[in-house]
Amino acid sequence: MYADDLGFGDLRCNNPDSKIPTPNLSQLANAGMRFTDGHSSSGICTPSRYALLTGRHHWRDFHGIVNAFGDSVFAPERLTLAEMLQQVGYDTAAIGKWHLGWNWDAIRKPDAVSEKQGRNKVWGPEDFDWDKPIPDGPLAHGFDSYFGDTVINFPPYCWIENDHVVKAPDTMMDTSKWKPIKEGNWECRPGPMASDWDPYQNIPTITQRGVDFLKSRKQSDKSFFLYFAFPSPHAPIIPNDQFDGKSGAGPYGDFVYETDDAIGRLLTALDESGQADNTLVIFTADNGPEKYAYARDQKFDHWSSKPFRGLKRDLYEGGHHVPMLIRWPGTIEPGSTNTSLVSQIDIMATIAEAIDYKLPDDAAEDSHSLMPLLSGSSTPVRTTHVHNTHANGYAIRHDDWLLVDTKTGYVSGRNPQWENKHGYAADDKGPVELYDLSEDIGQRNNVAKQHPEVVAELQSKLKRIREQGFSAPRLSQ
């Protein structure tokens, strides 16, 4: 289960001061293992999803998101987590947000002409042959089935089942046709829409699909893999009315609460399938919270990234230090907490070991198996992780040191009001930033000038990892 733009500090199990009740996630943590040092590969969406599903740092291949009607980010030969499980007989399903691209050119009419709005091309509903299958989506990369809307705030605004739209778009996106947004902006890019499209029905619809899929496992002896990707709490922030006021953090908090409620429904369906005791459950998020978190902290005194600095996109911890909960009855000690450095990139090697699958050398090149940690070992399986959002900025974590190998860890900009409230000094204008996270998890004190030898060592390590093309232990032997 993959949340979208969710902060580490939004979860009550991570942050007792959170103004957002998350009872189902707390229950999941109590039944499994809570990782306090879990990371996504990127501070933005598409790259993190790619890294999770391939066990490979996104920056080895690309940096940005897939834009509206963008191509697939997967090379045909790239082994995915779903393909690996499909090869050994698993039923594989993806539900919810995809945002990894399709071959839209295959259904675009030859005479279609786009309009230019800013940097974006805008297509109309008449520019596509909606009866045709859309190639190079989830079904081309290991999933037996897919249901979702590909990206909640990108066209086409319609449901897609497997590789066909369920109802063809027949108009252009028009937010005036929808119920009012509850926080922030719609942030919806223009393009084709089914005339009865209702973004408020996203979570209810995909959750029911997930429930139906999980309940169907009661009649099946086959192993299964469900990749369930929420659209929330990414903008547009649109909690359904029954969740209004359920949190103390405004509509965003209510949206997180609705997401937690959906997680509860999915876990209940898993229980009812009879498969819960034999199923590995993972919950995490693609990156940190969006910029609206600053206003939320000011208004509600709720900091979504607590105890970290930074938000989505940033190289600071708040951009990529994400919630990570894993439940595996019979393997994981219930209610356990692990403080080891781990990454979503590690999920592929972990599952490969669990199913006794030998990964080829050209797959999951950065994935470390977490099996020892899940089995109770306190010995770290990784000591280094590379953080990156855009091509011109990297950070590297090694043990407790974190080097931001650029002038600042902010990618989306500073917020002086927030920094003053939380006791951050002005930028020292140095060329790099170095933090000792064992003493300074909030990244307040840049100690690069005091430890030039550490800076040099981490820069050398970063260069080596980037140039050698892999970091997985099995490839270093």
Residue, then its C-alpha position, 0 to 999 in steps of 0.5 A: m500500500y503506497a501513499d502519495d505525498l504523506g509525511f512521516g509525522d502525519l502518522r500517530c505511531n511515528n509522531p504522538d503529537s500528530k493532529i491526525p488520527t491514524p488508527n488503522l496504521s497504528q494497528l498495522a504498526n502494532a502487528g508488525m515492524r515500524f521502521t524509523d529510518g525508511h526512505s524513498s529513492s526520490g523526493i517526487c512521485t514517478p522516480s520513487r515508484y520506479a525505484l520501488l518496482t525495480g530495486r534500482h535508483h531512479w537517477r541511474d535512468f531519469h529524474g523527473i515525473v511522467n507528464a500528462f500523456g507521457d511515455s513509460v519509464f520502463a525499458p522493455e528488458r527491465l525486470t520489475l517486482a511484478e514480473m518477478l512474481q508473475q514468473v513464479g506463478y503469482d497473480t499480480a494486480a495494480i490498483g490506483k495511481w500508476h504515473l509511470g507512463w503508457n504509450w499514448d501515441a498508439i491511440r492518438k489519431p494521426d491528424a491530431v493537433s495539440e494546443k500549447q499552454g505554457r510548456n505543455k501540449v494539450w490534447g482534446p477528447e477527439d484526438f484519441d481513438w478510445d476504443k483501442p488498447i493503450p500499450d506499455g502500461p501496467l500489463a506490459h510490466g508484470f501486472d495481470s490486471y490494472f484498475g485506476d485513473t493513472v494520475i488523479n490530477f492529469p488527463p485523461y480524467c476517466w477510469i482505465e481497466n487493464d489497457h482500455v478506458v472504461k468510459a471514453p472522455d467526451t469533454m475537456m476537464d472543467t473543475s467547475k463541474w466538481k464539488p469545491i476543493k477543500e484545501g489548496n488548489w486543484e492542480c489539475r492539468p487540462g485535457p480530456m475528461a469523461s463528462d461524469w467524472d468525479p474526483y471525490q469518488n477516487i478513493p471510494t472506487i479504488t478501495q472497493r476494487g481492492v476489497d473485491f480483489l482481496k476477498s476473491r483470494k478466498q476462492s483461489d489457491k494461487s499466491f498474489f501480489l497487490y500493488f495498491a497506490f493511493p492518490s492521497p493525500h496528494a493534491p487535490i485535497i478532497p476528503n469526502d464529506q463524512f470525513d470532514g472534521k475528523s482531524g485537527a489538521g484541516p482538510y489535509g488531515d481529514f484526507v489522511y484520515e480517509t486514507d487510513d480508513a481505506i487502509g482499514r477496509l483493505l486489511t479487513a478484506l484481507d482478514e476475511s479472505g483467510q489469507a492474512d496470516n500468510t501475507l506480507v503487508i507493506f505500507t509506505a509513501d512515495n515522498g514527503p508532504e507538499k508545500y501546503a504543509y507550511a501553512r498547515d503548521q502555521k494554522f494548526d501547529h501540525w508539522s507533517s514532516k516532524p521531526f525533520r526539515g524539508l518537504k516533497r522535492d527537498l534533499y533534506e530528510g522531510g523530502h524522502h524520509v517516509p513512513m514504512l510499516i511491514r507486517w508478516p505473521g510468523t516472521i516479524e515480531p509484532g510491535s517491533t521497531n527497527t532503527s536501521l537505514v532502509s529503502q523502498i529500493d530494498i523491497m525487491a531483493t527482500i521479496a526475491e529472497a522470501i520466494d527463493y528467486k535468484l535475481p540476475d545481475d542486470a536487475a535490482e542493482d541497488s536492492h538490499s534484502l531486509m530479510p535479516l531485519l524482518s527476522g529480528s536481527s539488529t545488524p544493519v543490511r545497508t549503511t549508505h543511501v543516495h538521495n536525489t530529486h533533480a539532476n543537479g543535486y544529490a545527497i548521500r547518507h552513510d551511517d549517521w552522516l548526511l552530506v547534501d552535496t550542493k549549496t542547499g537541501y531545499v529544492s522547492g524553496r525556503n520558508p523563513q517563517w517556518e524556519n524562525k518558528h522552529g529555530y533554524a539559523a540563516d543559511d551559511k552560504g557554504p558549498v555543501e552541508l553536512y549533518d550528524l543525524s545521530e545528534d541533529i535529526g532536524q538538520r539544524n547545524n551544518v558541520a561541513k567546515q568542522h569535518p572536511e575529511v568526512v565531506a571528502e569521504l562522502q563525496s568520493k563514496l557518492k561518486r563511486i556509487r554513481e559511476q559503478g552502476f550498482s550498490a547491491p551487496r550481491l553484486s559487490q562479491 
